[in-house]
Amino acid sequence: MATTQPAAGGESGPAPGSDRLRQISLTQRVLAKPAAGALIITVFVWIVFAILSLSAGSAVFLSVDGTFSYLDVAAQVGIVATAVALLMIGGEFDLSIGSLVGFAGIIIGIGVTELGLPLWLSIFLAVALTTGLGVINGIIVVRTGLPSFIVTLATLFIIRGLTVVMTALITNITFIPIDRAAVAADPIAGFFNWSAGPFKVSILWWIVIALIGAYILGRTRFGNWIAGVGGSASAARNLGVPVARVKISLFALTAFSAAILATVQSMTFFSSDVLRGRGLELDAITTAVIGGSLLTGGYGSVIGAAIGALALGMARIGIVFANINSDWYFIAIGTLLLVAVVLNNWIRRRFAGLR
Amino acid sequence: MEQPTPAAPAVAPPKSPDRPPLLEARDVSKYFGAVVALEHVSLTVRAGEVNCLLGDNGAGKSTLIKILSGVHEPDEGTLAVDGQPVRFGAPRDALNAGIATVYQDLSVMPLMSVSRNFFLGNEPTVGFGPFRRFDSATAATVAREQMHQIGIDVRDTEQLVGTLSGGERQTLAIARAEYFGARVLILDEPTSALGVKESAIVLRHAISARNRGLGVIFITHNVQHALPIGDSFTILTRGRSGGTFRRGELDAASLHRLMGGGEELEELQADLEILARREAAGLDPVAGLQFGSEGHH
């Protein structure tokens, strides 16, 4: 070093702490990633259902068709799992996400059938209005300082109720069929319902959204803010992070992904239904937690959540293929969640060196 | 967002009394409803000096710090930076004036890596438009260098801060504040939760920052930590100033007395002497003994 040393006090000999650091192996580094637990769990779920399916005398779980069918189910949750995980890492929940799916679908249905708008315009309208509701969720949480669990539980009821009331007033029923010819003729509907053999475009949405989410969280300044805001909002504010903006954006993103899922569903089923997305909030939180996100915020993984969605899809379809009564699904998911949390906790302590 | 502006390598400015102080609180008062949190308190910190702010719990140290760092505005009195009166409406204003506060909670995230913590809120980026991304290579290099300069060797800046010791976290917070242009470093009770060895490391950082020409305000209620590093001592008791003294004007006992804890300590001393005498006389040291401190209540 060519620089001159300060005269006194500044230098402290051998750095304290260095003798307390262990060399860390590659295995440990990999296991220290938040998504490690989700990967282990998902491989385990696959093995279990492969064995159950084979012992029930069917290899369909292992076939290409079987694989694509659970991928499609996984994609339904996976499309929203990324935003839900980001929001959880940012320290907040959105319980209203299921009602937002119902709302967005109904806006598309009403736009096409009642207002006579072109389908693509109805889709844009639905995405815009739903994202707007997400912004409102965010503003209420940030302004009141109330827990988002409570705020979005309230908006869950309000949005679901509003969707039912609005639909009943306008159409007299709570289910709106959408003309197949209109869907086939629409310039953008194909982005949401295209399929080739067993492959459905929803799978692509799930993967692409997860990759974008992982990029945002891991590689951008905004991603650093998300983790910081979730770690401690007041500390992040002291360091100059625009906390309110980050949180509101995350609520908007969650609502946006709900609108994408609603569009995929209504373009695939040629209908919208006020009850779509019921229970989605719990599925999405389950995938995020299996994926290694902490309920307390500040830590988690988007890829982990995407993998968590895969485990959920495998379990739901695997039970059918293994010829087990599908009532067992909830027991399987509950067990899966519990095992995942314990495993993630252990991994975090053992490999990331945290207490 | 503005790009981060790292401090130029600090060349220690010559100490001279004619230069205006870096930061001054002139006769500030703060009231919370009927509670007098702070009344007519003044404090001065010059470049290349450590000012120790001493006071017992509840003496108003935190309130004064919050005024200096822009969290509260004083109800009376003024602040001045480089001799010029200023108003801090928000913590950002104080930061922009070069006043960095290392709070007791350190503002570090245990579940984020060292380099991500270092640059939280001031992330370096590379690329343009949608491809503008967090420059993790630069972040890792700078964080490692800065931590090393201040005496902590972090081999792996991807290590989570939760795995660091209390002293290392304190170091991270101080190194970060200095790197982002602090001219005045306010250290809020930095040694209160630390062991002997770690306290020594932190005290050394305070001296080292002073030697690089920064003004340091060191808040503590521990006279043993304040005495060896302070150039001046400002004492707070019950929200009022107990005076400011230069180095060498006071010893530990008189500092304690001024902080309001002197009487209790002297009482303790007297009790201990009684115990020692009784023990020397072969009596059961505590049987039937009325302690002086009990007699007062």
Contacts between the chains, C-beta under 8 A, distances in Angstrom:
chain1	res1	chain2	res2	distance
A	6	B	208	6.9
A	6	B	211	5.3
A	6	B	212	6.7
A	7	B	211	6.8
A	8	B	207	7.6
A	8	B	211	6.2
A	9	B	204	6.1
A	9	B	207	4.0
A	9	B	208	5.0
A	9	B	210	7.9
A	9	B	211	5.4
A	10	B	204	7.9
A	10	B	207	7.8
A	10	B	208	3.9
A	10	B	211	5.9
A	10	B	212	7.3
A	11	B	151	7.4
A	12	B	151	3.8
A	12	B	201	6.9
A	12	B	204	5.9
A	15	B	148	6.8
A	15	B	151	5.9
A	15	B	152	5.6
A	15	B	153	3.4
A	16	B	151	6.8
A	16	B	152	6.6
A	16	B	167	7.2
A	16	B	168	7.8
A	16	B	197	7.5
A	16	B	201	6.0
A	17	B	152	5.6
A	17	B	153	6.5
A	17	B	154	7.8
A	17	B	164	7.7
A	17	B	165	6.7
A	17	B	167	8.0
A	17	B	168	5.5
A	18	B	153	4.1
A	18	B	155	7.1
A	20	B	165	7.9
A	21	B	155	5.7
A	21	B	156	7.5
A	24	B	156	7.2
A	215	B	133	7.9
A	219	B	133	4.5
A	219	B	134	5.7
A	219	B	136	7.6
A	220	B	132	7.4
A	220	B	133	5.3
A	220	B	134	5.6
A	221	B	1	7.6
A	221	B	123	4.1
A	221	B	125	5.9
A	221	B	132	7.7
A	221	B	133	7.8
A	221	B	134	5.5
A	223	B	134	6.9
A	224	B	112	7.8
A	224	B	116	5.6
A	224	B	119	7.2
A	224	B	120	6.1
A	224	B	123	5.4
A	224	B	134	5.9
A	225	B	120	7.7
A	225	B	121	7.6
A	227	B	109	6.9
A	227	B	111	7.3
A	227	B	112	5.4
A	227	B	116	7.1
A	228	B	109	5.9
A	228	B	112	6.8
A	228	B	116	7.9
A	228	B	120	4.7
A	228	B	121	7.2
A	231	B	109	3.3
A	231	B	110	7.3
A	231	B	111	5.8
A	231	B	112	6.1
A	232	B	105	7.5
A	232	B	107	7.4
A	232	B	109	6.3
A	235	B	103	8.0
A	235	B	105	6.4
A	235	B	106	7.9
A	235	B	107	3.8
A	235	B	108	7.3
A	235	B	109	7.0
A	236	B	107	7.9
A	236	B	109	7.9
A	236	B	120	6.7
A	236	B	121	6.9
A	237	B	91	7.7
A	238	B	91	5.9
A	238	B	101	7.9
A	238	B	103	6.9
A	238	B	107	5.0
A	239	B	107	5.7
A	239	B	120	5.2
A	239	B	121	3.6
A	239	B	122	7.5
A	240	B	92	6.3
A	240	B	95	6.9
A	240	B	121	4.0
A	240	B	122	6.9
A	241	B	120	6.6
A	241	B	121	4.6
A	294	B	111	7.4
A	298	B	109	6.0
A	298	B	110	8.0
A	298	B	111	4.6
A	298	B	112	7.2
A	299	B	111	4.0
A	352	B	160	5.8
A	352	B	162	7.9
A	352	B	163	7.4
A	353	B	159	7.5
A	353	B	160	6.8
A	353	B	162	7.5
A	353	B	163	3.9
A	354	B	110	7.2
A	354	B	111	7.4
A	354	B	160	6.2
A	354	B	162	4.5
A	354	B	163	6.4
A	355	B	162	7.4
